[in-house]
Amino acid sequence: MTDQPETINQNFSQLVKIAHQFQSDAKIIDILQHGSGNINSTFLVTLEHQPPFILQRLNTAVFCQPELVMDNICILSDYVHQTLQSIDLSCDRRWLMPKVLLTSENCHHYRAEDGTFWRGISFIDNSQSFDTIQDLHHAREIGYGLGMFHRLLHDLPIHKLADTLEGFHITPGYLKHYHQAKEKFGAKSSPEVNYCLKFIGDRPDLPYVLENAKAAGKLDLRTIHGDPKINNIMIDCSTKEAVAMIDLDTVKPGLIHYDIGDCLRSGCNPLGEETDDWEAVYFDPELAREILQGYLAVARDFLTQNDYHYIYDSIRLLAFELGLRFFTDYLEGNVYFNVEHAEHNLARALVQFKLTESIESQSAMLTKTILEMI
C-alpha cells in the first residue's frame, strides 16, 4: 500500500540515511518508489552485492499504534516459518513469508528525526502482483494464496495478536459513520450521489449479516490478513504460482469471511476498482469459481458448514462495505483515501455498488457453486 507520489530526488539523501538503519554495511545503489496502494509510502532499495529490500514509511494516521503492527507481523512471521517446516507443500511449490529486517539496535522499526515511522521488509524475488486477474489459472492461484495463508495460521491463538485497527471490517460501524457524515456534511444532489444514497438505504440489514452470525456463535474469530486484494498475493514469474502474501499491516483477529469476501470482490471485477466505466462493472462468476477452488484446495480441512453458508454473504457484503467507505469519505471531503480529484471516491463507490448489484443478480448461481464445492 503506497501513498501519493514522493519527490524522490528531494528526499533521496534522507531515504538513504533511513535505509542504512536496516542495512548499515551495504552500499545503496538506488531507491525507487514501489507499488500502487493507498496508505503507506513504499520504496525498493537496491544494494550492491546483496538482495534488495522494501523500505516503508507507515501511515501513522491510519495505524496509530505502529509498534503493535510490527509486533503482530513478527509474531506472524515466526509462527509461519515454524509451521512451514511441519507441512508438505505438494509439487515442490515454494511459499515465502516476508521477513522483518532489524536495525543495528535490534529493533523492528526506526523512528526518523521528523517522527516518521519506518520499517524494512525482505523483498520477494522473481515475483510480481497484478491489479486484475490475468486468466483462470491466475484466479485459481489467487485463491490458493489466500487459502495457504489461512491454512498456515488457523491454529495461531488469536490472543497473541493485537487488534491494531479496531472496527476494521466491522460493517455496522462503517454504516454508523456514514450516517454521521451524511448528517454533518450533507450530500450535494446529482444522479450519481442519489444512486449511492438510495443504494445504501435499500439495504438496511446487509451490514449486519456477518456480525450477527458471529454474535450467534455461528462464526468464530481467526487470524485474518485484513486486506487480501489480488495485488497483495505475489505470483512467481517462472511458475506462475502464488508464492506469498504481502502487506501484513492489517493482520488481526477477525472473521476469515472478511478475507474471502474481499478477495473475491477484488478478483472477480475484470474492469478493476479504478475504472471510469462504472456502469459496465460486473462480477465474473467463472473467476469466482476458480478462486474458490484454489482456496478450498488448501483450506477445506478447517472450514465448517457455517463457514460455507456465509461465503456468498461475505462476497456481497465486502463489495458493499468498500463502496460505503468510499462514499463516506467523499461526503467528508476525501480525508482517508488518497484521491486524484474531488470526485474520485464517489467514482470508486459507484464501482463497488455496481459490483454489489451484479453479485446480487447472480445470488442463486453463486450459492449453487459454493454448495457444489462442499
N, C-alpha and C positions, 0 to 999 in steps of 0.2 A: 504494500500500500504506500503510495507516494504522494507528497504534497504538490502544490503548484511548482512550476519550474524554478530551479535555483539559478542564480547567476554564478556559474561555476568559476569563471575567471576571477571574479571579485573575491570569492571565498576560498580559492584553492589553497592558499598557504594555511588558512585555518583548518581546512579539511585534512591536509597533510599532518598537521600537528595532532589532530584528534585521531587520525588513523594510526599514527605511531603509538598511541596508547595501547593498541591491541596487537601491534606487530613492531615492537620497538627496535629490533635489529634488522628489519627488512628495508630494502631500498624501494621506495614507491615510484612506479613508472607513470601511472596515470590514475585519475579518479573521475569517473563519469556517472552522470545521473542514470538510474536504472529502474525499470519497472513502470507501471501505469496505474497505481492505486490512488486512493482518495484521502489518506490520513497521514502517514509518515513520510519523511524525506529519505530516499534510498539511493545509495551510491555503490558502484562496483569499483573496488580498489585493486589495481593491477600491480603486482610485485615482481621484482627481479628474482628469478630462480626459485620462486615459491608460488603455490596456488593463490589465485585471487580470493578476496573475501568481500562480504557485504558489510557496508557501514551504514547504519541507520540512525537518524535522529527521531526519537519517538515524539509524537504529538502529545504533550502532557496536558493539553486542554481536554483531550479525549481520554487519555489514560492518566488519570490524576494520581495514581499510585504505581508509577513505573517500576519501582523496585519489586513490587509484588508480581507485576507482569513478568519480570525476569526470573523471579523465584519459581513461578509456575513453569516457565519454559525449561529451566534447569531440571526441575523435578520430572517433567515430561520426558526430556531427553535421556536422563539417566534410566528411567523406567523402560523406555522403548529399546534402548541399547541392550538392556538385560533381557528383555522379552525376545528380541530378535535372535539371541543366542539359543533360545529354547524351542523355537518353532522351525518347521521345514518349509522354506519357500520353494514351491514347485518350479520345475523347468529352469532352474538356476537364475531365477529372477533376482534382481537386486532391489533393496528398499533402503533408503537412506534417511537419516534424521539429521536436520541441520544442527550443528554444534555451536554452542555459545563460546566465543573467544573471551579469555580473561585478560585483564590488564596486568601490567607488571606488578601491581599491588594485589593481584589475585581477586579482583572484583569483576562481577559480571556486567558492569556498566561503567561509564565515565561521565562525570558532570563537568562540562566545559566552564570556562570563566564567566561566560554570559548566562550560566544556569541551565543551558540546554542539556538534554539527556541523550546519551549516545550508547550504542552497542555494536559489537562486531559479531557476525554470524558466518559460519563456513558457507562457501559457495557450492551449490550442487552442479558438478561439472557435467559436460556433454548432455545437457538437458535444456528444455525450453518449455514455456507455457503459452497458451493461446486464449484469446478473449472470447472466441466462439468455437463450437465443436467443428472439427475438420471433416469427420466422416464417422461411420458407425463404429469402426474399430476404436477410434479416439473416444467416442461416447462410452464404450464398454470399459476402457481404461480409466476414464474419469470415475466411473462407479467403483471400479476395483480400488482406485487410490483412496477414496473415502472409506470403503469397506475395510481396507487394510489398516487405515488409521484407527477406526473404531475397534477392530479386532485386537490390535496391539494394546489398546488402552481400556478395554471394557472391564478389566479386573482392577484397574487402578482405583484405590479408595478415594472417593471424591472429597473427603475431608482434608486430604493433603493439598488440595488446590484452593487458592483464594478466589473469591468471586470479584474479579478486578473491574467488572463492568456490571454493576447491579442494575437490573432492569433490562439488560440487553436481550433482545428477542423475547421479551415479555410483552406480547402484543396489546393486552389491555392497558398497559402503561403508556404505550405509544398512542392509543386511542384517547386516553385522558389528556395527554399532552396536545394532541390535535385539537380537541375541543377548547382547551385553554388558549391555544394560539388563535383559533378562529374567533373566539370571543374578544381577545385582546387586540388583534390586528385587523380583523375583518378579512374579506376576500373581494378583490376587485372583480366585478362581473365580466365574464367572457364565456364563449361556448366551451372552451377547454376547462376553465375553472368550474363552471357549472356542472360539467360532466363529472369532475372529480368529487365535488360536493355531493352530488346525487349518488355516485358510485359507493362512497363511504356510507352514506345514510341508508342505503338499501341493504346493507349487510351488518346489522347491529349485533348479531350473535357470533359472527365469524371470528372476531379477535379472541374469543374466549375458549375456542374448541380444544386446544392442547392444554391450556392451563386448567380447565375444568377436568380433563382426563387425568392430569397429574394429581389434582386435589382429591379425585375419587379413587386414587390408588391404582389406576389402570396403566399409567406410565411412570417409570422411575427415572431419577436423575442418574446420569452417567457423565463421563468426560466427553466434552464436545470440542470441536475445532472452533466453532462460532462464526466462521466466515469462509465456508468451503466453496467459494466461487471456482469455476473451472480454471481460472488463471492462477489459482493457488495450488494446483496439482501439477507437478513437474513431470514432463514426458521425456524419456530417453531419446536422444536424437538418432541413435542407431537402431534400437529395437522397437521404438515407438510405444514402449510400455511405461506405465506410471511408475515413478521411482521415488517420489517424495511429496509430502505436503509442507508448504511453507507458510509464512505469515501467521505465526502462532500466538500473536498478542491476545487474541480473543479466546484462547483456551480457558475453559472454566467448567464447573459443574452445570449440567443442563439436560435438556431432552434431546436425544440424538435425532429426533424428528425435525428439530430446527436445522440441523445439518443436512439431513436427507432432503427436506423441502427446499432449502436454499441451493443445494447442488443441482437439483432438477430444475428449479426456477431459472437459474443462470445458464444451465447447459442446454435446455430444450427450447430456447428462444433464438432461432437461427439468425435473426436480424440484430441481436445484441442489445445491451442496455442503453446504448447511446444513439440508437437510430433516430433519425428525424421523421421517418415514415411510421409514426406510432400506430396509425390505423391499419397498417399491414402486419402488425406483430401477431404472431401465433405461437402456440405451444405444440411442439412436434412430438407426437406420441411414439413414433418409431425410435427417436433418440431416447425418450424416456424408458422404453423397454430395454434398450441396450445398457443404459446407465444402471438400471435396477438389476439386470442380470449380472453385470460386472460387480456390483455391490454385494449381491447375495452370494456370489461365488466364494466370498471370504467371510461374510458376516452372518450367514444363515444360522449358524450354530447358537448364537446368543440372542436371537430375536424371539419374542413371544408372540402369541396370537394377537394380543392387543397392539403390539408394535406394528404388525402388518395392517391391522384395521385402521390405524391412523395415518398411514403413509399418504393416501390421497388428500386427506385434510391438511397435511403438512405442506404439500405442494401448493395447494390453493392458498393457504394462509400466508406462506412466506412471500409469494408474489404480491399479495395484498399488503402485507406488512411493510415491504420496502416502498411500495407506492405511497402508503400512508406517511412514512417517514420523509420521503422526498417532498410530498405535498405540504406537510407541516413545515419543513424547512423553507419552502417557498413562501409560505404565509409569514414566516418570521423574518424574512429578508435574507435568506441564504447564510445562516450563521454556523452551520455544522459541516455540510458537504461543500467541497470546493466546486466553484462554478466558473464557466467561461462567459456567461451572460446572465442577465437578470431573470430570464425565463427558463434557465437550464433545468432547475429542479422540477419545475412544472412539466417540462417535456419528459423528464425521467419518470415522473409519477404517471403520466399518461401511458408510457410504455408498459409499466408494471400493471396498471389496471387493465389495459387491453389484454395483457398476458393472462391475468386472472380470469377475464371473461372467456378466453379461449380454453383455459383449464376447465372451467365450469361447464362449458358446452360439450366437453368430452368426458364428463364425470363417469358415465356408465362404462365406457370403453376402458378408461384408466383403472377403474375399480376392478373390472374383469381381468385386466392384465396383471394387476397385483395379486388377485386371488389365485390365478393360474400358476403363480410362482411359489406359492406356499408348499 
